[in-house]
Amino acid sequence: MKISQKGIYALQALMVLARRYEQGAIKIREIAYGEDLPEKFLELILLELKNARIVDSVRGVNGGFLLRRPPAQIRLSEVIRLIDGPLAPFGDAGHLRALIARDDNHRVLYQIFLDVRDAAAQILENTTLADLVAPPKSKARSGSRKKRKTTPVGAISMPSKTS
């Protein structure tokens, strides 16, 4: 799957709106400046997101854009499908299943493509804007982890062949 520059810009703008979800509307200029995005292009993207009922606009001095739903209810798959079309890197699932059913010689290959398509779709389906903007989970400090024994590369010996 290839995500267009437009898709990346849309996700970046939505992340800004998600981070500031409780703070009200944010002006396009502020989003564009903060994310280093072209303002006119961002305006078109946000209009498309508004028409799809993902964002809302507010007019007036304190106007701008805001998410229409909480960040936890907006899935990446929804945004990518809207902006870039199907999620599938190898075609749609129905087409791949038909190839699997009729092409015995290449069935395994098409099944791999279907598995990749399904895995990518599942990840995007299960990831929300809230997931993208959540603070990173704290990891255990490196000093508290057990150190693993390592063998120097030159110290690995291979069994010798005897004839």
N, C-alpha and C positions, 0 to 999 in steps of 0.2 A: 504494500500500500504506500502510496506517496501522498503526503499532505502538502498542499500548495502553500505558497507564501501567504495568500489570503487566509487560509485555514490557521496558520501559525499566528497571524495578526489577530484573528478573531479570538483564539484561545488566550493570547496574551492580554487582550482587552478584558475578556471575561474574568481572568484571574485578578485583575485590578478591581473589577466590580465585586468579585467574591471576597477579596481581602477587606473591602470597605463596605460590605453588605449592610451593616447596621448604621452607616453614616449618611445615608441618603444619596441623592443624585450626584454624579460626577461629570464634569464638563468634558466634552470630547478633547478640547485643547489640553486639558490636564492629563488625560490618559495618553494622548499622542506624545506629549512632551516627556512624561515619565517613562514611557516604554520605547521612546525613540521610533515612533511609527508615523508614517505620512498621514497628516490630519484629514485630507480630502478622501483618501482611500479608506481610512478608518470610519469616516462618516457613512460611506456606502455600506461597509460591513455591518455597522451598528444598525443601520436602517433594515438590512436584511434580517438581522437577529431580532429586531423589533417586529417585523412582519411575521416572523416565525414564533412570536410570543415567548422569546427567551429573555429579552430585555424590554424595558419600558422607558419612555422618555418623559421628562418633566420640563415644561416651558417656564420661562421667566428668569429673573436674576439668579435665583438659586437652582436653576434647571440643569439638566444634563441627562445622563443615562444611569439606570440602576437595574439590577436583576429583578425579573418578574417573580421568580421563585427562589427559595433558599438555595445556596450553593450545593447542598447535599442532594438536591433534587434535579440537578442538571448534569447529565451524563456526557462524557466526551464523545461517545458514539453519536448522540443526538446532534451535537455541534458539527462534527466531522461529516456526517451524512448530509447535513444541511448545506455546508459550504463546498465540500468536495465530492459528494455523491457516495456510492456504496463503499463500505469498509473493506471489501474483499480485495486482496492483492492479486488473486488468481481467478477472478470471476465470481459469479454468484453461486451459492450453494446448490441450487437446483440444477444448474448447468453442469457443475462438477459431478453431482450424483448421477446425472444422465451419462456422462462420459465413463464413469466407473462401471455402470451397468452394461454399456455396449462395447467397451474397448478392453477386451481381455488382456491384450499384450501390454497395456499401459495402466491397468487398473491400480496397481500399487502406487505409481507416480501421482495419479489423480487423487488417490486417497490421502497422500501426504499433503498435496495442495489444499484439500478440503480441511485436513487437520490444522494446517497453518492458518487458514482463513478463519476457522472456528476459534482458535486460540487467540488470535489478534482481536476478533470481534468481542470475545468474552472479556478480555482485559479492558477494552474501551467501554464496554457495556457496564462493567463493574467499577469504573473509576469516575468520580464526580469532581466538580470544581472544588468542593470542600476538601477532597483528598489532595488536590494540587496545592492548596494554600495552607494546609494544616502545618503547624510547626513540626520539624523533624523529630522523630522519636529519639529520645536519648539512648545512646548505646553504652554498653559497659565500658568503663575506662580501660584503656589498653594495658595498663599495669595489672589489672585484675584477671586478665585472660591467661590461661595456661600457655606456656611457651611450648611449641612443638619442636621436637628434635628434627634437625635437618642433616642431610648427608651432603658433604661437598660433592659437586658434580664429578670431579676427577676421581672420587673415591668409590664410585659405583663400578663394580666388576661384573663382567659378563662371563658365564661359564664357557670354558674353552671346549672346542670340538676335538674329540680324539677319534682316530680312525683305526 
